[in-house]
């Protein structure tokens, strides 16, 4: 442990602006992970905070990546419904009657349970037709991490536009984006040893200025593509949660399991 004035940090942290580990920042917030991008815990209000004081339900004690300057465009807590609680809410059509009775992450609230065949949530909101830097994170349970089947957490990827965040047919976590004429992907290693019925914190990031794409599992980096600048092309089709878009606003590659507290 190292000390710095009235602050402390444990692990690899070297200072309060670039370090990592466990530390208390200059404002008295307890942080886990990267000083610039980590999650803070404010004891006085008993809240977990991400970035610019965005609440995340439950007692999350792992780091999830985010950019310092961002606009939250989607927040689905799935507490009994598919209501978007971000500043400009998107509406969703419930295809196949997704249910919201499954216990949520850390036993808080509920999550959205998808049957892996007919169920998905669909939105035509233009704000979800993303063509800039983004961070996606969610707490996710899979019915079977080793089923050798494409399972999509969210997506509107077709014809080399849009994005898709999924478990691939080789049981890896993958993010794909398109620039209109081609696509770029990043994938993790094999996730087939993960426990079915257990929530995992999954995150994916894309940086417009650098083209960097990264994947995280419970705060740990598990995949990266840093091959250079890459400008993605925003799609004109609907966004699906628990599935991808087949290009004609019909769901494909459906998720089997539970998704909770999904945020972009």
Buried (B, 14 or more C-beta within 10 A) or exposed (E): EBEBEEBBBEEEBEEBEEBBBBBBBEEEBBBBBBBBBBBBBBEEEEBBBBBEEBEBBBEBBBBBBBBEEBEBBBBBBBBEBBBBEBEEBBEBEBBBEBBBEBBBBBEBBBBBBBBBEEBBBBBBBEBBBBBEBBBBBBBBBBBBBBBEBBBBBBBBBBBBBBBBBBBBEEBBBBBBBBBBEEBBBBBBEEBBEBEEEEBBBBBBBBBBEEBBBBBBBBBEEBBBBEEEEBEBBBBEBBBBBBBBBBBEEBBBBBBBBBBBBBBB
